[in-house]
Amino acid sequence: MKQPRGNSDVTFLAVSDTHFGFGGIPAAHEVLIPKLNGIAGRAFPAPIGGVVAPPRGLLVTGDLTEWGNVEEWEPFAATYGLDGGANGKLRIPVFEVVGNHDKVHGPFVEQQVIKSR
């Protein structure tokens, strides 16, 4: 059997329920973002071995906001960016999934996610 040329591993990160608009959430993300940006090259636990490859992107699996309001979307977009580091604090592309909290007050967040693609 032929071996694939080069390294075929792909690294993605995933977070969920960012809930911008709830309590102290922005402060929690101020702690998380540098960890996500600095994960490449970190060692995996001993049983796995090796190091984390540079991530190709971050999947945010829903509930980006608490209630789906404009004033909640704006800090999400400012923190995570919408185009891979050019306009946010995260330096990798973000792939957002709309959750039930994002639709509470209508389709605004969903429209923003569609527009960012």
PyMOL commands that set and color helices and strands:
alter all, ss='L'
color gray80, all
select helices_A, chain A and resi 25-37+70-80+100-103+108-116
alter helices_A, ss='H'
color red, helices_A
select strands_A, chain A and resi 12-15+57-61+94-97
alter strands_A, ss='S'
color yellow, strands_A
deselect
rebuild
show_as cartoon
